[in-house]
Amino acid sequence: MEDAAEQERGFHVITIRKQIVTAALPLQDHWLPLSNLDLLLPPVHVSVCFCYKKPRHFLSVAETLKASLAEALVSYYAFAGELVKNSSGEPEILCNNRGVDFLEAVADVELRELNLHDPDESIAKLVPKKKHGVIAIQVTQLKCGSIVVGCTFDHRIADAFSMNMFLVSWAEISRFNAPISSVPSFRRSILNPRRPLIIDSSIDKMYMPVTSLPLPQETTNDLDNILTSRIYYIKENALEDLQTLASGSSPKTGYGQRTKLESFSAFLWKLVAKHTGRDLVSNKNSKMGIVVDGRRRLMEKEDNTYFGNVLSIPFGGQSIDDLIDKPLSWVTNEVHRFLEEAVTKEHFLNLIDWVEIHRPIPAVSRIYSTGTDDGPAFVVSSGRSFPVNKVDFGWGLPVFGSYHFPWEGSSGYVMPMPSPVDDGNGDWVVYLHLTKGQLKFIEEEASHVLKPIDNYYLKINTIN
């Protein structure tokens, strides 16, 4: 009965045209190596989508997007290439202007009918499955005339900062037909290892060669433990209340003002631990990591348009008992403590050298390594710079935008982003990829903070 209900409320997407868009100017073939920080990323694909109301007085959405994409690929030539293994077995980008798969599609659903709270049901159908190249793009026209622009890219080539930069540049070309405001830098020498290499044992606590990963645990048939995705929104006042509570009200705590990201992450960590504690495994530890962008720490100001991955994932582990029993301010202080160790230039230099020592063996963050004594783990990846209010291709700003990352790992994934409703100055949109049991518990315990995203909040019940 459940499968029948799913089919009944589903919709169909039909691809009507598929083309390959290449850079508008000839490009000389060359190899672009991945940096040591790129090599820390596994071969996973990340998607992003933007929903727009029906364009008014706009003749050809797809043709305009293809023409501006061809112009954008002149500067973002890595996206027009292919990923090929070198003689050491490591991936490199062959910048040969192979081009980007560009799909045009139609869907038998209206924008106001999309269940955006369940991105596995909605967004997953509106972003392309990348089969070739580095990035694929899908433009879908909905039954009401609304437009959805979806992209799927290889995370080994770009982090969220790089993808955001590309999206804004593509939109600028489409809207203004003028040069882009930020030209990407592919200067890999910025991330070269030091000579001689410096060995720092602290990195061994955060990362490990994939050859050291424990054997996969037996999978469970418990539906509550299946990872799934949901999207919520958080009002500005709820975030401020969390921040106040997380920062500690008594001067005896010794805690300073904590950021909204630290406060929210700690709040979510407590919820996940509390859910696990109900299952009588509170003697275990839970791990939480937060993705840190190293650009401001590692690079000079003129290199803040560097294209690639400049990420680290510091994390902490605490007993589930402590996470449940201690106040939010204590948990937030633990989050702040493990973040402090990774927000320095020295940390990223050490990480680059550490990768160099272990090459060509791939490496991975230890937060993704779970053993029999480990409790739940998840990673928070801040999307506060997500340009939902800048990706205007010429027919208006999106009414909704989100990353979509339903990866197949055993750890959860969380992405807070600015809301399109209030220019990103207050409310958040939050993408959660956790187990069904965790999500159900969070909705029961934190309905005053996390509210399911809906068309009423996004103001898209009336399309025209």
LINPEJO-V72520 format. One record per residue. N is the residue number from 0. SS is DSSP state (@ for helix, = for strand, . for the rest). PHI is phi as a letter, one per 40 degrees, with the letter a starting at -180 (* if undefined). D_CENTER is the distance of its C-alpha to the mean C-alpha in whole Angstrom. Layout:
((N/SS/PHI/D_CENTER) (N/SS/PHI/D_CENTER))
This chain:
((0/./*/34) (1/@/c/30) (2/@/c/29) (3/@/c/32) (4/@/c/30) (5/@/c/27) (6/@/c/28) (7/@/c/30) (8/@/c/27) (9/./c/25) (10/./a/25) (11/./b/26) (12/=/b/24) (13/=/b/27) (14/=/c/26) (15/=/b/29) (16/=/a/28) (17/=/b/26) (18/=/b/27) (19/=/b/25) (20/=/c/25) (21/./b/26) (22/./c/26) (23/./c/29) (24/./b/31) (25/./c/32) (26/./b/30) (27/./c/32) (28/./d/30) (29/=/a/29) (30/=/c/27) (31/=/b/24) (32/=/c/23) (33/./c/20) (34/./c/20) (35/./c/20) (36/./c/16) (37/@/c/15) (38/@/c/17) (39/@/c/16) (40/./c/13) (41/./c/14) (42/./c/14) (43/./b/11) (44/=/b/10) (45/=/b/7) (46/=/b/8) (47/=/a/8) (48/=/a/12) (49/=/b/14) (50/=/b/18) (51/=/b/21) (52/./c/24) (53/./d/27) (54/./c/28) (55/./b/31) (56/./f/34) (57/./b/31) (58/./c/33) (59/./b/30) (60/@/c/26) (61/@/c/26) (62/@/c/28) (63/@/c/27) (64/@/c/23) (65/@/c/25) (66/@/c/27) (67/@/c/24) (68/@/c/22) (69/@/d/25) (70/@/c/25) (71/@/c/22) (72/@/c/22) (73/@/c/25) (74/@/c/23) (75/./c/20) (76/@/c/22) (77/@/c/20) (78/@/c/18) (79/@/c/21) (80/./c/22) (81/=/b/22) (82/=/c/21) (83/=/b/24) (84/=/c/25) (85/./c/28) (86/./c/31) (87/./c/29) (88/./g/27) (89/./c/24) (90/=/c/21) (91/=/b/22) (92/=/c/22) (93/=/c/25) (94/=/c/25) (95/./b/27) (96/./f/26) (97/./d/26) (98/./h/24) (99/=/b/21) (100/=/c/21) (101/=/b/22) (102/=/b/22) (103/=/b/24) (104/=/a/24) (105/=/b/26) (106/=/b/25) (107/./c/28) (108/./a/26) (109/./c/26) (110/@/d/23) (111/@/c/25) (112/@/c/25) (113/./c/21) (114/./c/20) (115/./c/17) (116/./c/17) (117/./b/17) (118/./c/14) (119/./c/15) (120/./c/18) (121/./b/17) (122/@/c/14) (123/@/d/15) (124/@/c/18) (125/@/b/17) (126/./b/14) (127/./c/16) (128/./c/16) (129/./c/16) (130/./b/20) (131/./b/21) (132/./g/20) (133/./b/16) (134/=/a/15) (135/=/b/16) (136/=/b/17) (137/=/b/18) (138/=/b/20) (139/=/b/22) (140/=/c/25) (141/./c/25) (142/./d/29) (143/./c/29) (144/./g/28) (145/./c/25) (146/=/b/22) (147/=/b/19) (148/=/b/17) (149/=/b/14) (150/=/b/12) (151/=/b/11) (152/=/b/11) (153/=/c/12) (154/./c/9) (155/./c/13) (156/./c/13) (157/./a/11) (158/./c/8) (159/@/c/6) (160/@/d/10) (161/@/c/11) (162/@/c/10) (163/@/c/11) (164/@/c/14) (165/@/c/15) (166/@/c/14) (167/@/c/16) (168/@/c/19) (169/@/d/19) (170/@/c/20) (171/@/c/22) (172/@/c/24) (173/@/c/24) (174/@/c/26) (175/@/b/28) (176/./f/29) (177/./b/29) (178/./d/27) (179/./c/24) (180/./c/24) (181/./b/21) (182/./c/22) (183/./c/20) (184/=/b/21) (185/./b/21) (186/./c/24) (187/@/c/23) (188/@/c/26) (189/@/d/24) (190/@/b/22) (191/./c/25) (192/./c/27) (193/./c/30) (194/./b/33) (195/./c/34) (196/./c/31) (197/./b/31) (198/./c/30) (199/./b/28) (200/@/c/28) (201/@/c/26) (202/@/c/23) (203/@/c/25) (204/./c/24) (205/./b/20) (206/=/b/20) (207/=/a/22) (208/=/c/23) (209/@/c/22) (210/@/c/26) (211/@/c/26) (212/./c/24) (213/./c/26) (214/./c/27) (215/./d/25) (216/./c/26) (217/./c/28) (218/./c/25) (219/./b/27) (220/./c/28) (221/./c/27) (222/@/c/25) (223/@/c/24) (224/@/c/22) (225/./c/20) (226/=/c/16) (227/=/a/15) (228/=/b/13) (229/=/a/14) (230/=/b/13) (231/=/b/15) (232/=/b/16) (233/=/b/18) (234/./c/21) (235/@/d/21) (236/@/c/25) (237/@/c/23) (238/@/c/20) (239/@/c/24) (240/@/c/25) (241/@/c/23) (242/@/c/23) (243/@/c/27) (244/@/c/27) (245/@/c/25) (246/@/c/27) (247/./g/30) (248/./c/33) (249/./b/35) (250/@/c/36) (251/@/c/37) (252/@/c/34) (253/./g/33) (254/./c/29) (255/./c/28) (256/./c/26) (257/./c/23) (258/./c/20) (259/@/c/18) (260/@/c/15) (261/@/c/17) (262/@/c/19) (263/@/c/17) (264/@/c/15) (265/@/c/19) (266/@/c/20) (267/@/c/17) (268/@/c/18) (269/@/c/22) (270/@/c/21) (271/@/c/20) (272/@/c/23) (273/@/c/25) (274/@/c/24) (275/@/c/25) (276/@/c/28) (277/./c/30) (278/./c/30) (279/./g/32) (280/./b/30) (281/./c/30) (282/./c/31) (283/./c/28) (284/=/b/25) (285/=/b/22) (286/=/b/19) (287/=/b/16) (288/=/b/14) (289/=/b/12) (290/=/c/10) (291/=/b/12) (292/=/c/12) (293/./c/16) (294/@/d/17) (295/@/c/19) (296/@/c/20) (297/@/b/21) (298/./b/22) (299/./c/25) (300/@/d/24) (301/@/c/25) (302/@/b/22) (303/./c/19) (304/./b/18) (305/=/c/18) (306/./b/16) (307/./i/14) (308/./c/12) (309/./b/14) (310/=/b/12) (311/=/b/14) (312/=/b/13) (313/=/c/16) (314/=/a/17) (315/=/b/20) (316/=/b/22) (317/=/b/25) (318/=/c/27) (319/@/c/26) (320/@/d/30) (321/@/c/29) (322/@/c/26) (323/@/c/28) (324/@/c/31) (325/./c/30) (326/./c/29) (327/@/d/25) (328/@/c/27) (329/@/c/27) (330/@/c/24) (331/@/c/22) (332/@/c/25) (333/@/c/23) (334/@/c/20) (335/@/c/21) (336/@/c/23) (337/@/c/21) (338/@/c/19) (339/@/d/22) (340/./c/22) (341/./b/19) (342/./b/19) (343/./b/22) (344/@/c/23) (345/@/c/25) (346/@/c/22) (347/@/c/20) (348/@/c/24) (349/@/c/24) (350/@/c/21) (351/@/c/22) (352/@/c/25) (353/@/c/25) (354/@/c/23) (355/@/c/26) (356/@/c/28) (357/@/c/26) (358/./c/26) (359/./c/26) (360/./c/25) (361/./c/21) (362/=/b/20) (363/=/a/17) (364/=/c/16) (365/@/c/19) (366/@/c/17) (367/@/c/16) (368/./b/20) (369/./b/21) (370/./b/25) (371/./c/28) (372/./c/28) (373/=/c/24) (374/=/c/23) (375/=/c/20) (376/=/b/17) (377/=/a/13) (378/=/b/10) (379/=/b/9) (380/./b/6) (381/./c/8) (382/=/b/7) (383/./c/11) (384/./c/11) (385/./d/9) (386/./c/13) (387/./c/14) (388/./b/17) (389/./b/18) (390/./c/17) (391/./b/20) (392/./c/22) (393/./h/25) (394/./b/26) (395/./h/24) (396/./c/21) (397/./c/18) (398/./c/19) (399/=/a/16) (400/=/a/12) (401/=/a/9) (402/=/c/6) (403/=/b/7) (404/./b/6) (405/./c/10) (406/./c/11) (407/./c/14) (408/./c/14) (409/./c/16) (410/./c/14) (411/=/c/12) (412/=/a/8) (413/=/b/8) (414/=/b/6) (415/=/c/9) (416/=/b/9) (417/=/c/13) (418/./c/15) (419/./c/17) (420/./c/20) (421/./b/21) (422/./g/20) (423/./g/17) (424/./c/20) (425/./a/20) (426/./c/18) (427/=/b/14) (428/=/b/13) (429/=/b/11) (430/=/c/9) (431/=/b/10) (432/=/b/11) (433/=/b/14) (434/=/c/18) (435/@/d/20) (436/@/c/22) (437/@/c/20) (438/@/c/18) (439/@/c/22) (440/@/c/23) (441/@/c/21) (442/@/c/22) (443/@/c/25) (444/@/c/25) (445/./b/23) (446/./c/24) (447/./c/25) (448/./b/21) (449/./c/19) (450/=/b/20) (451/=/d/19) (452/./c/18) (453/./a/21) (454/@/c/23) (455/@/c/25) (456/@/c/22) (457/@/c/21) (458/./g/25) (459/./b/25) (460/./c/27) (461/./b/30) (462/./c/28) (463/./b/31))
